[in-house]
């Protein structure tokens, strides 16, 4: 007798947002045990994406074997005043059995507004015939507001267009994003700068001592100087992702940075908190060839940034890290600001492995403390597939 249960099917939408892809669910469509946070929800999402996979390929799921594509989103009509949709993001580990709920995905933030409209979470009376609709998003992982300006044509989300985003092959419609009050505003540990300093010396036993800007804006991020690591800032994925020694060094630095930022209580916790903090290195502007073969001219950028996500050099730039870059660039004295040439600046264009990205931030000094009211950037989003995902019954 066959005791293997049939597959169950769950309504889902597969979207690209920025330079990421993810499987989006409506909260009420999830199986009852997965409608609450906990092991059942995590087990479902792991199986949907095809994790954990010791081969690292996610062949038996919707994931595409990279941190940019092993993502899940749960949306629901917001219960918070002044907000339209609650957005919960899960970074699904590829080779380990866990889902990291500790941060946001800035790229997929661009897909939340369009998907919320697609799922019927926005009142039809609010949707214009033509123009843009501001969708106010409550980012539940970090407790922040994001406003997505979604283009509408003939009463429907406009997905096609001529907005080009380096790291995405095809042009699409622009979705402008405002990350409101993106920095940590908690009083404990210094808020935006958990150590109270714009630059610290980060001691990593057995590895070295590094100048570091430890910032909590968009996502907790550790910024380092490329030169101190032996890099130029023009590196592409192949230069680092095949170097096991380099990746282990980055992970050691990341773990000690997380401890210094108060995100973990002991080093061992870093292994189950892969999504945050991010680690990135910066350098003054220089010309280089992007991964597509496109020539990037130094005069067209302000600085170079390379970032590590889930243990690998990212192919472009995480959206939340871009928020951190824009925020740090606006504050004099940070490593990001210094790499861009110093001074007060309201926006920067930085070079990443796939090309360039512009991000802005509105910063002001209030009572001697820097305050960032919003960070701004544009992405694009597109529904790739809609219907149901199937997973074997009994995964919970």
ZAVONU-565148 format. One record per residue: residue number from 0; x, y, z of N, C-alpha, C in turn. Coordinates in steps of 0.1 Angstrom, whole numbers, plus 2048, in hexadecimal, padded with zeros to 3 digits. Atoms other than C-alpha are relative to their C-alpha. Layout:
# ZAVONU-565148
 seq  nu  nv  nw cau cav caw  cu  cv  cw
 NUM   X   Y   Z   X   Y   Z   X   Y   Z
...
This chain:
# ZAVONU-565148
 seq  nu  nv  nw cau cav caw  cu  cv  cw
   0 809 7F4 800 800 800 800 809 80C 800
   1 7F8 7F3 801 80D 823 7F7 7FB 809 80B
   2 803 7F7 7F5 80F 839 815 804 80E 7FD
   3 7FC 7F3 804 81C 857 802 7F4 809 7FD
   4 80C 7F7 803 803 874 803 801 807 7F3
   5 801 7F8 80C 7F8 886 7E4 806 80E 802
   6 7FB 7F2 7FF 806 8A9 7DC 7F4 809 804
   7 80A 7F6 7FE 7F3 8C7 7E9 804 80C 7F7
   8 7FD 7F4 808 7F0 8E7 7D5 7FC 80C 807
   9 802 7F4 7F9 7F2 90A 7E2 800 80C 7F6
  10 7FF 7F4 80A 7E9 92A 7CE 80C 808 803
  11 7F4 7F8 7FF 808 93E 7C7 802 808 7F3
  12 7FC 7F8 80B 816 958 7B0 80F 802 800
  13 7F2 7FF 802 83A 958 7A3 804 80D 7FA
  14 7FC 7F2 805 849 97B 79F 80E 803 800
  15 7F3 7FA 7FF 868 98C 796 7FE 80E 806
  16 800 7F3 7FB 86F 9AB 7AB 80E 805 800
  17 7F2 7FC 801 88E 9BF 7A3 809 7F5 7FA
  18 7F7 80B 805 8AB 9A6 79F 7FE 7F3 808
  19 804 80C 7F9 899 98B 7B4 7F4 7FA 7FB
  20 80C 806 803 87E 972 7AF 7FB 7F9 80D
  21 806 807 7F4 866 963 7C9 7F2 7FA 7FE
  22 80D 805 800 847 94F 7CF 7F7 807 80A
  23 808 7F7 7F7 82B 965 7DD 7F3 7F8 803
  24 80C 807 7FB 80E 957 7F2 7F7 80B 806
  25 80A 7F9 7F8 7EE 967 7FF 7FF 7F8 80D
  26 800 807 7F3 7EE 95F 824 7F4 7F6 802
  27 80B 809 7FE 7CB 951 824 7FF 7F4 7F7
  28 800 80C 809 7D3 939 807 80A 7F5 805
  29 7F7 80A 7FA 7EE 927 81C 7F8 7F5 807
  30 807 80A 7F7 7E4 906 82C 800 805 80E
  31 802 7FA 7F3 7D7 90D 84E 80C 7FF 80A
  32 7F4 801 7F7 7F6 900 861 80B 80A 7FD
  33 7F5 7F7 805 80C 918 84C 7FB 80E 801
  34 805 7F2 7FF 7F6 937 852 806 807 80D
  35 7F9 7FA 7F4 809 93C 873 80F 7FE 7FF
  36 7F1 802 800 82F 941 877 803 7F3 807
  37 7FB 80C 7F9 841 921 881 805 7F5 7F7
  38 7FA 80B 808 84E 900 875 7F8 7FB 7F4
  39 809 805 80B 830 8F7 85F 802 80A 7F4
  40 7FE 7F6 80B 834 918 84B 80E 7FE 7FA
  41 7F2 802 805 85A 913 848 801 7F4 7F8
  42 7FF 80D 807 856 8EF 83D 7FA 801 7F2
  43 807 7FE 80C 83D 8F9 822 809 808 7F6
  44 7F8 7F7 809 853 915 814 80D 7F9 7FB
  45 7F3 808 803 873 8FF 815 7FC 7F7 7F4
  46 803 80A 80B 861 8E5 800 7FC 806 7F3
  47 804 7F9 80C 852 8FE 7E8 80D 804 7F8
  48 7F4 7FB 807 875 90C 7E0 809 7F5 7FD
  49 7F7 80B 803 886 8EA 7E0 80C 7FF 809
  50 7F6 800 7F6 89A 8ED 800 7FD 7F7 80C
  51 7F2 7FF 802 8AF 8E0 811 805 7F7 7F5
  52 7FB 808 80B 8C2 8D4 7F3 80F 7FF 801
  53 7F2 801 7FF 8E5 8C6 7F9 808 802 7F3
  54 7FA 7FD 80D 8EB 8C9 7D4 801 80E 7FD
  55 800 7F2 802 8E5 8EE 7D6 7F9 805 7F4
  56 806 7FD 80D 8CF 8EE 7B7 7F1 803 801
  57 80E 7FE 7FE 8AB 8EF 7C5 7F8 7FA 7F3
  58 806 806 80C 8A1 8D8 7A7 7F2 7FC 803
  59 80E 805 7FD 882 8CB 7B9 7F7 80B 806
  60 808 7F5 7FB 873 8ED 7C0 801 80D 7F7
  61 801 7F3 808 86D 911 7B4 80D 809 801
  62 7F4 7F8 7FE 88F 91E 7C0 809 7FE 7F4
  63 7F6 800 80B 8AB 926 7A7 80E 7FF 805
  64 7F2 802 7FB 8C9 91E 7BD 808 80C 802
  65 7F9 7F4 7FC 8D2 941 7C6 7F8 807 80B
  66 807 7F9 7F6 8CA 958 7E3 7F6 80A 7FA
  67 80A 7F7 807 8B8 96F 7CA 7F3 7FA 7FC
  68 80C 807 806 89F 954 7C0 7FB 7F6 80A
  69 805 809 7F6 89A 940 7E0 7F8 808 80B
  70 807 7F6 7F7 880 957 7EF 7F1 7FD 800
  71 80E 802 7FF 85C 955 7FB 7FA 80D 807
  72 807 7F4 7FB 843 971 802 7F2 7FC 804
  73 80E 802 7FC 822 970 816 7FA 80E 801
  74 807 7F3 800 80A 98D 810 7F2 7FE 807
  75 80D 800 7FB 7EA 996 822 7FB 80F 801
  76 805 7F3 7FE 7D3 9B4 825 804 806 80D
  77 7FA 7FB 7F4 7E2 9CB 83E 7F6 804 80B
  78 809 7FC 7F5 7D2 9D0 860 806 80D 807
  79 7FA 7F4 7FA 7E9 9EE 867 7FA 80C 7FA
  80 806 7F4 806 7D9 A10 863 80A 807 7F6
  81 7F8 7F9 80A 7E6 A23 844 808 7F7 7F7
  82 7F8 809 808 7F3 A03 833 7F6 7F7 7F8
  83 809 808 808 7E5 9EE 817 803 7F1 801
  84 7FC 80E 801 7F9 9CD 819 80B 7FD 80A
  85 7F5 805 7F7 80E 9BA 833 808 7F7 7F7
  86 7F6 808 808 82D 9AB 823 80A 7F9 809
  87 7F7 808 7F8 840 98F 833 809 7F8 7F7
  88 7F6 806 809 860 982 823 808 7F5 807
  89 7F8 80B 7FC 872 961 827 80B 7FD 7F7
  90 7F4 804 808 895 95B 81B 803 7F1 803
  91 7FF 80F 7FF 896 935 815 80E 7FB 7FD
  92 7F3 805 802 8B7 925 81A 800 7F5 7F5
  93 7FF 809 80B 8C3 910 7FD 804 7F2 805
  94 7FB 80D 7FC 8D6 8F4 80F 7FE 7FD 80E
  95 803 802 7F2 8CA 8F8 833 7F1 800 802
  96 80E 801 7FE 8A8 8F0 841 7FA 80C 809
  97 806 7F5 7F9 89E 913 84C 7FC 80C 7F7
  98 805 7F3 807 88C 933 841 804 80B 80A
  99 7FC 7F4 7F8 89B 954 84D 7F6 80B 7FE
 100 80A 7F6 800 881 96D 856 805 80D 806
 101 7FA 7F5 7F8 899 987 865 801 80D 7F8
 102 7FF 7F3 808 898 9A1 848 7F6 801 7F5
 103 809 7FD 80C 887 9AF 829 808 7FC 7F4
 104 7FA 800 80E 88E 9AA 804 7FC 80C 7F9
 105 803 7F3 807 890 9CC 7F4 7FC 7FE 7F2
 106 803 802 80E 88F 9BE 7D1 7F1 7FB 7FE
 107 80D 805 800 86F 9AA 7D7 7F6 80B 805
 108 809 7F5 7FB 860 9CA 7E8 7F9 806 7F4
 109 806 7FA 80C 85B 9D6 7C4 7F4 7F8 7FA
 110 80B 809 805 844 9B8 7BD 7F4 800 809
 111 80B 801 7F6 82F 9BC 7DC 7F4 808 7FC
 112 80C 7F8 804 819 9D8 7CF 7F9 7FA 7F4
 113 807 807 80B 812 9C8 7AD 7F9 7F3 804
 114 806 80C 7FC 80B 9A7 7BD 7F4 802 809
 115 80C 7FD 7F7 7F4 9B6 7D8 7F4 804 7F7
 116 80B 7FC 80A 7DF 9C5 7BB 7FB 7F3 7FA
 117 804 80D 807 7E0 9A3 7A9 7F8 7F7 809
 118 807 809 7F6 7D4 991 7C9 7F3 806 805
 119 80C 7F9 7FC 7B8 9AA 7CE 800 806 80E
 120 7FE 7FA 7F3 7C6 9B9 7EE 7FE 80F 800
 121 802 7F2 801 7C2 9DC 7E2 7F2 803 7FA
 122 80D 7FD 804 79F 9EB 7DF 7FF 805 7F2
 123 801 7FC 80F 795 9EE 7BA 7FD 80E 7FE
 124 803 7F2 802 787 A10 7C0 80C 80A 801
 125 7F4 7F8 7FE 7AA A1D 7C9 809 7FF 7F3
 126 7F7 802 80C 7BA A11 7A8 7FC 809 7F5
 127 804 7F6 80B 7BB A2D 78E 7FF 7F8 7F3
 128 801 806 80D 7B3 A26 76A 80E 801 7F9
 129 7F3 7FE 805 7D5 A35 761 808 808 80A
 130 7F8 7F9 7F6 7F2 A42 776 808 7F7 809
 131 7F9 809 7F6 803 A34 795 7F7 7FF 80D
 132 806 801 7F3 7F5 A27 7B5 80A 7FD 80B
 133 7F6 802 7F5 809 A2A 7D6 7FA 7F4 808
 134 804 80B 7F7 807 A08 7E8 808 801 80C
 135 7F9 7FE 7F4 810 A0C 80C 801 7F2 807
 136 7FD 80E 7FC 821 9EC 818 806 800 80E
 137 7FA 802 7F2 828 9E1 83C 809 7F4 7FF
 138 7F6 80A 801 848 9CE 83B 801 7F9 80E
 139 802 806 7F3 841 9B6 857 80D 7FA 807
 140 7F3 805 7FA 864 9A7 85C 807 80A 808
 141 7F8 7F6 7F9 873 9C8 866 7F8 80C 805
 142 808 7F6 7FA 855 9DD 86F 802 80E 7F9
 143 7FE 7F3 807 85A 9F8 854 7F5 802 7F5
 144 80A 7FD 80A 844 A09 83A 808 802 7F3
 145 7FB 7FE 80E 84C A07 814 7F4 805 7F8
 146 80B 7FB 809 838 A1B 7FB 805 7FC 7F1
 147 7FD 804 80E 838 A0B 7D8 7F6 808 7F7
 148 808 7F8 80A 82C A22 7BB 7FE 7F7 7F4
 149 803 80A 80B 81C A08 7A3 7F9 807 7F4
 150 806 7F9 80C 815 A14 77F 7F4 7F8 7FC
 151 80C 806 804 7F2 A0D 773 7FC 805 7F2
 152 804 7FC 80D 7E6 A0D 74F 7F3 7F9 7FD
 153 80D 806 803 7C1 A07 745 7FB 7F7 80C
 154 805 807 7F4 7BA 9FD 769 807 7F4 805
 155 7F8 80C 7FD 7D4 9E2 76A 80F 804 803
 156 7F2 7FD 7FD 7F8 9E0 778 807 7FF 7F2
 157 7F7 800 80C 810 9EA 75C 80D 7FA 804
 158 7F4 807 7FD 82C 9D1 75C 80B 801 7F6
 159 7F6 7FE 80A 83C 9D6 73B 804 80F 7FE
 160 7FC 7F2 801 850 9F5 733 80F 801 7FC
 161 7F2 7FF 805 873 A03 72B 809 804 80B
 162 7F6 7FE 7F4 882 A06 74E 80A 7F5 800
 163 7F5 80A 7FF 8A3 9F4 74E 807 800 80D
 164 7FA 802 7F3 8B2 9E5 76D 80C 7F7 7FE
 165 7F5 809 802 8D5 9D7 76C 7FF 7F4 809
 166 802 80C 7F9 8D4 9B3 776 7F3 7F9 7FB
 167 80D 805 806 8B2 9AE 764 802 802 7F1
 168 7FD 800 80F 8B5 9A5 73F 7F6 809 7F9
 169 80A 7F9 808 894 9B4 733 7FA 80C 807
 170 806 7F3 7FB 885 9D7 738 7F2 7FD 805
 171 80D 801 7FA 865 9DB 74C 7FB 80D 804
 172 805 7F4 7FB 84F 9F5 75C 807 804 80D
 173 7F9 7FB 7F4 85F A0A 778 7F6 800 80C
 174 807 7FF 7F3 853 A06 79C 809 808 809
 175 7F8 7F8 7F7 860 A22 7B2 7FC 7FC 80E
 176 802 804 7F2 865 A18 7D6 805 80A 80A
 177 7FC 7F8 7F5 867 A2D 7F5 801 7F8 80D
 178 7FF 807 7F3 875 A1C 814 800 80B 80B
 179 802 7F5 7F6 868 A32 830 808 7FD 80D
 180 7F8 801 7F3 87E A38 84F 807 7F2 800
 181 7FB 80D 802 894 A1B 843 80A 7FC 80B
 182 7F6 804 7F6 8AD A1C 860 7F9 7FB 80D
 183 805 805 7F3 8A8 A0A 881 7FF 80C 809
 184 802 7F4 7F7 899 A24 898 7FF 7FC 80F
 185 800 804 7F2 89D A10 8B8 80B 807 807
 186 7F6 7F9 7F8 8B0 A21 8D4 80B 7F7 805
 187 7F6 809 7FA 8C2 A02 8E0 80A 7FE 7F5
 188 7F5 803 80A 8E4 9FD 8CF 802 80A 7F6
 189 7FC 7F5 809 8E4 A1E 8BD 7F7 801 7F4
 190 809 7FF 80B 8C8 A18 8A4 807 7FD 7F2
 191 7FA 802 80D 8D5 A1E 881 80E 7FB 800
 192 7F2 805 7FD 8F9 A19 88D 800 7F9 80D
 193 801 807 7F3 8F7 9FE 8A7 80B 802 80A
 194 7F5 7FD 7F7 919 A06 8B5 801 80F 804
 195 7FF 7F1 7FE 913 A2C 8B4 80A 807 7F8
 196 7F6 7FA 808 92F A31 89B 7FD 7FE 7F1
 197 802 801 80E 92F A37 876 80B 7F6 7FA
 198 7F6 80A 804 94F A22 873 806 7FA 80D
 199 7FA 808 7F4 95C A07 88B 80C 7F8 7FB
 200 7F6 80A 803 97A 9F0 88C 7FA 7F3 804
 201 806 80D 7FD 96D 9CD 889 80B 7F6 801
 202 7F6 80A 7FE 984 9B3 898 7FA 7F2 7FE
 203 805 80E 803 980 990 88A 80C 7F7 803
 204 7F5 809 7FC 996 977 89C 804 7F6 7F5
 205 7FB 809 80A 9AC 963 884 7FE 805 7F2
 206 802 7FB 80E 9A1 978 866 806 80E 7FE
 207 7FA 7F3 801 9AB 99C 86D 7F7 80B 806
 208 807 7F4 7FA 9A0 9BF 877 7FC 809 7F4
 209 805 7F9 80B 98A 9D4 860 7F8 80C 804
 210 809 7F5 7FE 97B 9F6 85E 7F2 7FC 7FB
 211 80D 805 804 956 9F1 85C 7F5 80B 804
 212 80C 7F9 7FD 935 A05 85A 7F5 7F6 803
 213 80A 809 7FC 91B 9F2 86D 7F3 808 800
 214 80C 7F8 801 8F9 9FF 863 7F3 7F8 7FF
 215 80D 807 801 8D5 9F5 867 7F6 809 7F9
 216 809 7F8 809 8C2 A05 84A 7FC 7F7 7F4
 217 804 809 80A 8AD 9F1 832 802 7F2 804
 218 7FC 80D 7FA 8BF 9D2 83F 80D 802 808
 219 7F3 7FE 7F9 8DB 9CF 859 80C 7FC 7F6
 220 7F5 802 80A 8FB 9D2 844 80D 804 806
 221 7F3 7FD 7FC 920 9D1 84A 808 804 7F4
 222 7F8 7FB 80B 934 9E6 832 80F 800 803
 223 7F2 800 7FE 959 9E1 82E 807 807 7F4
 224 7F9 7FB 80B 974 9F0 818 806 7F5 7F8
 225 7FB 80A 808 97D 9DB 7FA 80F 7FE 801
 226 7F1 801 800 9A2 9E3 7FC 805 7F8 80C
 227 7FB 808 7F4 9A5 9D5 81F 7FE 7F1 7FF
 228 803 80F 802 997 9B4 813 809 7FB 7F4
 229 7F8 805 80B 9AF 9B3 7F5 7F8 801 7F3
 230 808 7FF 80C 994 9BC 7DB 800 80E 7FB
 231 801 7F3 806 98F 9D9 7C3 7F2 806 800
 232 80E 7FB 801 969 9DB 7C4 7FA 7FE 7F2
 233 805 803 80E 966 9D1 79F 7FE 7F1 7FE
 234 802 80E 802 963 9AC 7A6 7F2 7FB 7FC
 235 80D 807 804 948 996 796 7FF 7F3 808
 236 803 80C 7F7 939 976 7A5 80B 7F6 7FF
 237 7F6 80B 802 953 95F 796 80D 802 809
 238 7F4 7FE 7F9 96F 970 7A9 800 7FD 80F
 239 802 802 7F2 961 969 7CB 7F8 7F3 803
 240 809 80B 7FC 946 94E 7CA 807 7F2 7FF
 241 7F9 80C 801 95F 933 7C0 80C 7FF 80A
 242 7F5 7FF 7F7 977 93D 7DC 7FB 7FD 80E
 243 806 804 7F3 96D 929 7FB 807 807 80C
 244 7F9 7F9 7F5 988 93A 811 7FA 80E 801
 245 805 7F2 7FF 97B 95D 808 7F2 800 806
 246 80D 800 7FB 957 953 80E 7FF 7FD 80F
 247 7FF 803 7F2 960 944 830 805 80C 808
 248 7FC 7F4 7F9 972 964 839 7F5 80A 801
 249 80C 7F7 800 953 979 82F 7F6 7FB 80B
 250 809 805 7F6 93E 962 845 805 803 80E
 251 7FB 7FD 7F3 955 966 863 7FE 80F 803
 252 801 7F2 7FE 955 98C 85F 7F1 803 802
 253 80E 7FD 7FE 92F 98C 85B 7FB 7FB 80E
 254 804 805 7F3 92A 977 87B 805 809 80B
 255 7FB 7F7 7F6 940 98E 88F 7FA 80E 7FF
 256 807 7F3 802 92F 9AD 880 7F2 7FE 806
 257 80D 802 7FA 90D 99E 88A 800 800 80F
 258 7FF 800 7F2 919 999 8AD 802 80F 805
 259 7FD 7F2 7FD 927 9BD 8AE 7F3 809 7FF
 260 80C 7F8 802 905 9CA 8A2 7F5 7FC 809
 261 80A 805 7F6 8F2 9B7 8BD 7F5 7F8 7F9
 262 80A 808 807 8DF 9A2 8A3 800 7F2 805
 263 7FF 80D 7FA 8EB 982 8B3 807 801 80D
 264 7FA 801 7F2 8F6 978 8D6 80D 7F9 800
 265 7F3 807 800 911 960 8CD 803 7FC 7F1
 266 7FC 801 80E 924 958 8AC 7F8 7F4 7F9
 267 806 80C 806 913 936 8A7 7F2 803 7FA
 268 80D 7FD 806 8F2 947 8A0 800 805 7F2
 269 7FF 7FB 80D 8FF 956 880 7FD 7F6 7F5
 270 803 80A 80A 8FB 935 86E 7F1 7FE 7FD
 271 80F 801 802 8D5 936 873 7FA 80D 7FD
 272 805 7F2 803 8D3 95B 86A 808 804 7F4
 273 7F8 7FE 80C 8E1 95A 847 7FC 80D 7F8
 274 805 7F5 808 8CB 976 838 805 80D 805
 275 7FC 7F3 7FA 8D6 991 850 80B 7FD 80B
 276 7FE 7F4 808 8ED 9A3 854 806 7FD 7F3
 277 7F9 801 80C 8F9 9A8 831 80F 805 802
 278 7F2 7FB 800 91E 9AF 82A 804 805 7F2
 279 7FD 7FA 80D 92B 9C5 80E 80D 807 801
 280 7F4 7F8 800 94B 9D6 804 800 80A 7F5
 281 801 7F4 808 950 9F8 7F4 80E 804 7FB
 282 7F4 7FA 805 96A A09 7DF 7FD 80C 7F8
 283 803 7F4 809 96E A2A 7CD 7FD 7FC 7F2
 284 805 804 80D 960 A2B 7AA 80C 7FC 7F7
 285 7F6 805 80A 973 A19 78E 7F8 7FA 7F5
 286 806 807 80C 96B A0C 76B 801 7F1 801
 287 7FF 80F 800 963 9E7 767 7F6 7FB 7F6
 288 809 806 809 951 9CF 751 7F6 7F8 808
 289 80B 808 7F9 92F 9C2 75F 7FF 7F2 7FB
 290 802 80E 804 925 99E 75E 7FA 7FE 7F3
 291 806 801 80D 911 9A4 73F 809 803 7F4
 292 7F6 7FB 80A 930 9B2 72D 7FF 80F 7FD
 293 802 7F2 801 923 9D5 730 80B 808 807
 294 7F6 7F8 7FA 93E 9EF 736 7FA 80B 809
 295 804 7F6 7F7 939 A04 755 80B 80A 802
 296 7F6 7F6 800 94B A25 754 800 807 80E
 297 7FE 7FB 7F3 959 A33 775 7F8 80E 801
 298 806 7F3 7FF 94B A56 76D 7F1 7FF 802
 299 80F 801 7FF 927 A48 76D 7FC 7FB 80E
 300 803 805 7F3 929 A3B 791 807 808 80B
 301 7FA 7F9 7F5 931 A49 7B3 80A 7F7 808
 302 7F8 80A 7F8 940 A29 7C3 7FD 7F2 7FB
 303 802 80E 803 942 A03 7C0 7FC 7F9 80C
 304 804 808 7F5 930 9EB 7D6 7FE 7F1 7FC
 305 802 80E 802 930 9C5 7D8 7FA 7FA 80D
 306 806 805 7F4 91A 9B2 7F0 7FF 7F1 800
 307 801 80E 7FD 918 98F 7FE 7F2 7FD 805
 308 80D 803 7FB 8F6 97F 802 7FF 7F0 801
 309 801 80F 7FE 8F0 95C 811 80D 7F9 7FC
 310 7F3 807 802 915 954 80E 806 801 7F2
 311 7FB 7FF 80D 91A 95E 7EA 800 80F 7FC
 312 800 7F3 806 923 97E 7D7 7F4 801 7F8
 313 80D 7FE 807 902 98C 7CA 803 804 7F2
 314 7FE 7FD 80E 8FE 98F 7A5 7FD 80E 7FC
 315 803 7F2 802 8F1 9B2 7A8 801 807 80D
 316 800 7FA 7F3 8E6 9C3 7C8 7F2 7FE 807
 317 80D 802 7F9 8CC 9BA 7E2 7FA 80E 802
 318 807 7F3 7FF 8B2 9D5 7E4 801 806 80E
 319 7FF 7FB 7F2 8B4 9D8 80A 80E 805 802
 320 7F2 7FC 7FE 8DA 9DB 808 802 80E 7F8
 321 7FF 7F3 807 8D5 9F7 7EE 7FA 80B 809
 322 805 7F6 7F7 8C0 A09 808 80A 804 80A
 323 7F5 7FD 7F6 8DC A05 821 80B 808 7F9
 324 7F5 7F8 807 8F5 A12 806 7FB 80F 7FF
 325 805 7F2 802 8DF A31 7FF 800 807 80D
 326 800 7FA 7F3 8DB A37 824 80D 804 805
 327 7F3 7FE 7FB 8FF A33 82D 807 80B 7F8
 328 7FA 7F6 809 90A A49 80F 7FC 80E 804
 329 805 7F3 7FC 8F5 A65 81C 805 805 80D
 330 7FB 7FC 7F2 906 A66 83E 810 801 7FF
 331 7F2 7FE 801 929 A75 83E 808 7F7 809
 332 7F6 808 7F8 946 A5F 84A 7FE 7F1 800
 333 801 80E 801 938 A3D 843 809 7FB 7F5
 334 7F7 805 80B 94D A26 82D 7FA 802 7F3
 335 807 7FE 80D 933 A28 812 801 80F 7FC
 336 7FF 7F2 803 932 A4E 814 80E 804 7FB
 337 7F2 7FD 803 958 A50 813 804 7FA 7F2
 338 7FD 806 80D 95B A38 7F5 7FA 808 7F5
 339 807 7F8 80A 942 A4F 7E3 806 80E 7FF
 340 7F9 7F3 800 959 A6D 7EA 7FD 809 80B
 341 803 7F8 7F4 94B A79 80B 7F6 80B 7FE
 342 809 7F5 801 935 A97 813 7F1 7FB 801
 343 80E 803 7FE 90F A98 815 7FA 7FE 7F2
 344 805 803 80D 8FD A88 7F8 7F2 7F9 801
 345 80E 805 7FF 8D8 A80 7F1 7FE 7F3 7F8
 346 802 80C 808 8DE A64 7D8 80E 7FB 7FB
 347 7F4 805 806 8F9 A4D 7CA 7FD 7F6 7F5
 348 801 80B 809 8FD A37 7AC 80C 7F7 802
 349 7F5 809 7FD 912 A19 7B4 801 7F5 7F5
 350 7FD 80B 809 922 9FE 79F 7FF 7F3 807
 351 801 80E 7FA 919 9D9 7A6 803 7F7 7F5
 352 7FB 80A 80A 922 9B9 793 7F8 801 7F3
 353 809 800 80D 904 9BD 77A 800 80D 7FA
 354 801 7F3 805 907 9E2 775 7FF 80B 80A
 355 801 7F5 7F6 8FC A01 788 7F2 802 805
 356 80D 7FD 7F9 8E0 A0C 79F 801 80D 807
 357 801 7F3 7F8 8D5 A2E 7AC 7F7 7FE 80B
 358 809 800 7F4 8C7 A31 7CF 802 80D 807
 359 800 7F3 7F9 8BE A50 7E2 7FC 7FF 80E
 360 804 800 7F2 8B9 A59 806 7FE 80E 805
 361 802 7F2 7FA 8AB A77 819 805 7FF 80E
 362 7FA 800 7F3 8C1 A7D 837 801 80E 806
 363 7FF 7F4 7F9 8C2 A98 851 806 7FE 80E
 364 7FB 801 7F3 8D4 A9F 871 7F7 806 80A
 365 80A 7FB 7F6 8BC AA3 88F 806 7FD 80D
 366 7F9 801 7F2 8CB AAB 8B1 80D 7F8 800
 367 7F3 806 801 8ED AA0 8A5 800 7F1 7FB
 368 802 80E 805 8DF A7E 899 7FB 800 7F2
 369 805 801 80E 8DB A74 875 7F3 7F8 800
 370 80D 806 802 8B8 A6B 86B 7FD 7FF 7F1
 371 803 802 80E 8AE A5C 84A 7F1 7FE 7FF
 372 80F 801 801 889 A62 841 7FB 7F6 7F6
 373 804 80A 80A 888 A4D 822 80C 7FD 7F7
 374 7F6 804 80B 89D A3A 808 7F7 7FD 7F4
 375 808 801 80C 892 A39 7E4 808 7F9 7F5
 376 7FA 806 80B 899 A23 7C7 7F5 7FA 7F7
 377 809 805 809 888 A15 7A8 804 7F2 7FC
 378 7FE 80E 804 884 9F0 79F 7F5 7FD 7F5
 379 80B 804 809 86C 9DD 788 7FB 7F2 805
 380 805 80D 7FC 856 9BE 78D 7F7 7FB 7F5
 381 809 806 80B 843 9A5 778 7FB 7F2 805
 382 805 80D 7FD 82D 987 77E 805 7F7 7F6
 383 7FA 80A 809 83E 969 76F 7F6 7F4 7FE
 384 809 80B 801 824 94E 777 7F6 801 80B
 385 809 800 7F5 805 94A 78B 7F8 7F3 7FF
 386 808 80C 800 7F0 92C 796 802 7F9 80E
 387 7FE 807 7F4 7FA 912 7B0 80E 7FA 801
 388 7F4 808 7FE 81A 904 7BE 7FB 7F3 807
 389 803 80D 7FA 819 8DF 7C8 80B 7FB 808
 390 7F6 806 7F7 82A 8CE 7E5 7FA 7F3 805
 391 805 80C 7FA 828 8AB 7F2 7F9 802 80D
 392 807 800 7F3 80E 8A6 80D 809 7FB 80B
 393 7F8 805 7F5 81C 8A0 82F 80D 808 803
 394 7F4 7F8 7FE 837 8BB 82D 801 806 80E
 395 800 7F8 7F3 82C 8CB 84E 805 7F6 80B
